[in-house]
Amino acid sequence: MPEFIYTAKTRQGAPKKGSIESVNKEVATASLRRQGFVGIKIKKKPMELSIGGPPKITDKDISIFFRQLSTMINAGLPLVQCFELLGKGTNHKGLLKLFAGIREKLESGSPFGETLREFPDNFDRLTCSLVEAGEKGGILDTILLRICEYKEKSLALKAKVKSAMVYPSSIMVIAFVVTSILMIFVVPIFAEMFSGFGAELPAPTKIVMTISDAFVEYWYIVLFGPIALVQAIKAIYKTPKGRYQLDKLLLNLPAIGDVLRKGAVARFTRTFSTLSAAGVPILEAMDTVAETSGNVIIEEAIINAKASISQGQSLSKPLEESGVFPIMVTQMIGIGEETGAMEEMLAKIADFYEEEVDTAVDNMTALMEPAIMALLGVVIGGLVIAMYLPIFMMASVV
């Protein structure tokens, strides 16, 4: 929603300045009056200038937009009028362009779900499938709220998994930077000091000085090597075979692999539950779930399960045979199939594994902190000891 800046006075005459978010200027003014302010002067907050075109539309923006749209549809407003009001209620250039494009398609007679498929950068396959199901079932407002809930939970899960990956990576980067600085700038000073020592240097000191010489001579490799490595990994990940091998490696990593596996299971069950609740046919739902799984190993298992379902088999059996999903998950899915409560069972699995991701992230952090500190201690402490060994030897001789 747009943000407004206001100046006003309290009933006691004290000046007040601030900002408020509201649909429009009139609603904002009314809200401030209800809070007891008088002498209100209000204006829309100027939009910050952005370089490189309209600002990017995030999943959070889409979630807020769907929630507002659901309220308007529930109130009985036609879709075209909803988008006119939404356009008047935002100053986000990206959303304004999106709303105008959707309104134009709707005015030409296109169904809402089909219209959203014209904007793949903003609406994924899952969202379009759910909206189409909501249109057919006459429950579009309810479906939009479910999409909001799904996106909010999906964003929270993504943030948890991301935090699990960022922490060890950032520590290792800092350790590499500190070590490089010591090797390039500090150790050569000691090497120059030891050049006139007149005695055999200890082996650890020689090793450190040799490594330091390599760092100094090939500084460009030290500087650009990690960047080139990251770019190479990205390039490999874009190939089907490379992505398969890297996804498989990530799932089998200690600690991190457990977090990624549980996150993938939570995403799979949450997406499947949301599609089932909307009445999307199971085979179409399987395609969407596979596409949004986020891991090619999980995607392959889901596609194989879809092939088995199309031949009349159950869902739980091929998932269990894949070896990707935990036994508890496949057993609960099997119970859901037998009892006809698949949607509720999938939602319970998703809730459980989202909590498990929280626990796994906390456990991983608790395990990695002492390990990383020990590694840093060995590296930095080893460098310091190696450089001071000749000084200790000199002191003992004296």
PATOR-585106 format. One record per residue (C-alpha): y, z, x; residue in one letter. Coordinates in steps of 0.25 Angstrom, whole numbers, plus 2048, in hexadecimal, padded with zeros to 3 digits. Layout:
<pts>
YZXA ...
</pts>
This chain:
<pts>
800800800M 80E7FE804P 81680980BE 82480D807F 82F81580EI 83781F806Y 842829807T 8448337FCA 8488427F9K 84184D7F4T 8468557E7R 84C85F7F1Q 8548547F7G 84C853804A 84B84580AP 83D83F80CK 838832813K 82B82C813G 821821810S 81881F804I 80D814801E 80D80E7F3S 80B8027EBV 8197FE7EAN 8278057EBK 8288097DCE 81B8117DDV 81F8177EAA 82C81C7E4T 8258227D8A 81B8297E1S 82782F7E9L 82E8347DDR 82183B7D8R 8218427E5Q 82F8487E2G 83883F7EAF 84683A7E5V 8508307EBG 8458277F0I 84881B7F8K 83B8127FBI 838805802K 82C7FE807K 828801816K 82B7F581EP 81E7EE823M 81B7EF832E 81C7E1839L 80F7DC83ES 80C7D2848I 8017C7846G 8027C5837G 7FF7CE82BP 7F87DC82EP 7E97DC82DK 7E37E1820I 7D97EC823T 7CD7F181BD 7D67FD817K 7E17F4811D 7D67ED809I 7D07FA804S 7DE7FF7FFI 7E07F17F9F 7D37F17F1F 7D68007ECR 7E37FB7E7Q 7DD7EF7E1L 7D27F77DAS 7DC8007D3T 7E47F47CEM 7D77ED7C9I 7D37FA7C2N 7E17FA7BBA 7DE7EC7B5G 7E77E47BEL 7E37D57C0P 7DF7D27CFL 7EB7C97D1V 7F57D37CDQ 7EE7DD7D6C 7F17D57E2F 7FF7D37DEE 8017E27DDL 7F97E47EAL 8027DA7F1G 80F7E17ECK 8097EE7F1G 8077EB800T 80F7E780CN 8037E4814H 8057D5818K 7F67D3819G 7F37D980CL 7FE7D1805L 7F97C480AK 7EB7C8806L 7EF7CC7F8F 7F77BF7F6A 7EB7B77FAG 7E17BE7F1I 7EB7BD7E5R 7EC7AE7E7E 7DD7AD7E7K 7DC7B67DAL 7E77AE7D3E 7DF7A17D6S 7D37A77CEG 7CA7AC7DAS 7C27B87D7P 7C67C47DFF 7B97C67E8G 7B97B77EBE 7C87B87EFT 7C57C37F9L 7BB7BA800R 7C77B1803E 7CC7BC80CF 7C17C0816P 7CA7C6820D 7CD7D1816N 7C17D280CF 7B37D3812D 7A67CE80BR 7A37DC806L 7B07DD7FFT 7B07CF7F8C 7A27D27F3S 7A67DF7EDL 7B27D97E7V 7AA7CE7E1E 7A07D77DBA 7AB7E07D5G 7B17D47CFE 7A47D07C8K 7A17DE7C4G 7AF7E17BEG 7B07ED7C7I 7BA7E77D2L 7C37F47D2D 7B67FD7D5T 7B17F37E0I 7BF7F37E7L 7BE8027E8L 7B08017EDR 7B57F77F8I 7C08017FBC 7B680D7FDE 7AD804805Y 7B87FF80EK 7BD80D811E 7AF813814K 7AC80681DS 7B9808824L 7B6817827A 7A881382CL 7AE809835K 7B881383BA 7AD81D83EK 7A4812845V 7B080D84CK 7B481B851S 7A681D856A 7A781085FM 7B5812863V 7B4820869Y 7AA81D874P 7B0810877S 7BE816879S 7B8821882I 7B181688BM 7BD80E88CV 7C6819890I 7BB81D89BA 7BB80F8A0F 7CA80E8A1V 7CB81C8A8V 7C08188B2T 7C680B8B5S 7D48118B8I 7CD81B8C2L 7C58108C8M 7D18068CAI 7DD8108CDF 7D781E8D1V 7CB81B8DAV 7D28118E3P 7DC81C8E7I 7D08258EBF 7C98198F2A 7D68178FBE 7D68268FEM 7C7826902F 7C981990BS 7CD822917G 7C382D914F 7BA82A920G 7AD82E91AA 7A2829911E 7A782A902L 79D8308F8P 7948268F0A 79B8298E3P 7A98268E9T 7A48198EFK 79E8148E1I 7AB8188DAV 7B48118E4M 7AB8048E3T 7AC8048D4I 7BB8078D5S 7BD7FB8DFD 7B57F28D4A 7BF7F78C9F 7CB7F48D2V 7C67E68D6E 7C17E28C9Y 7CC7E98C0W 7CD7DD8B7Y 7BE7DE8B3I 7C07ED8B0V 7CC7EA8A8L 7C87DD8A0F 7B87DF8A1G 7B77E9895P 7C07E088DI 7B87D4890A 7AB7DC88DL 7B07E087FV 7B47D187CQ 7A67CD881A 7A07D7878I 7A87D286CK 7A57C386FA 7967C7870I 7977CF862Y 79C7C285CK 78F7BB85ET 7837BD855P 77A7C1860K 7847CA867G 7887D185AR 7797D4857Y 7777DA865Q 7837E2865L 7817E7857D 7737EB85BK 7787F2867L 7827FA860L 7787FF856L 76F804861N 77A80B869L 77881A86AP 782822861A 78B81685EI 77F80E858G 77C81984ED 78A819849V 78A80A847L 77D80A840R 781815836K 78E80E834G 787801831A 77E808827V 78980E820A 79180181FR 7847FA81AF 78180480FT 79080680BR 7927F780AT 7857F4803F 7888007F9S 7967FB7F6T 7907ED7F3L 7857F27EBS 78E7FB7E2A 7977EE7E0A 78B7E67DAG 78A7DC7E6V 77C7D67E6P 7737DC7F1I 7717CF7F9L 7807CC7F9E 7837DA7FDA 7797D9808M 7817CD80ED 78E7D580DT 7887E2813V 7827DA81FA 78F7D4822E 7977E1822T 78C7E982AS 7947E8837G 7877E783FN 77F7DA841V 7727E3842I 7757E9835I 7797DC82FE 76C7D6833E 7647E182DA 76C7DF81FI 76A7D081FI 75B7D2821N 75A7DC816A 7617D280DK 7577C8810A 74C7D280CS 7537D67FFI 7547C77FBS 7457C77FCQ 7437D27F3G 7427DE7FDQ 7497EB7FDS 7567EE805L 7517FA80CS 7447F4813K 74B7E981BP 7567F381FL 74C7FC824E 7447F182BE 7517ED833S 7517FB83AG 7607FB83AV 76280482EF 75E81382FP 751816826I 75982081DM 762814819V 75780B816T 74F81680EQ 75C819806M 75E80A803I 7508097FFG 7518157F5I 75E80F7F0G 7568027EDE 74B8097E6E 7558127DDT 75F8077DAG 76A8107E1A 76D8077EDM 77C8087ECE 77C8177EBE 7728187F7M 77980E800L 7868167FDA 77F823801K 77A81D80EI 788818811A 78E82680FD 78382C817F 785822823Y 794823823E 793832825E 78882F830E 792826837V 79C832837D 79183B83DT 78C830847A 79A82E84CV 79D83D84ED 78F83E855N 79183285EM 79F837862T 79A845865A 78F83F86EL 797835875M 7A383E879E 79B847883P 79483A888A 7A183388AI 7A883F890M 79C84089AA 79D83189EL 7AC8328A0L 7AA83F8A8G 79F8388B1V 7A882C8B3V 7B58328B6I 7AF83F8BDG 7A78368C5G 7B382E8CAL 7BA83A8CDV 7AF8418D5I 7AC8348DDA 7BB8338E1M 7BC8428E5Y 7AE8428EDL 7B483D8FAP 7C08488F9I 7B58538F6F 7AE84E903M 7BA84E90BM 7BE85C906A 7B086190AS 7B185B918V 7BE86291AV 
</pts>
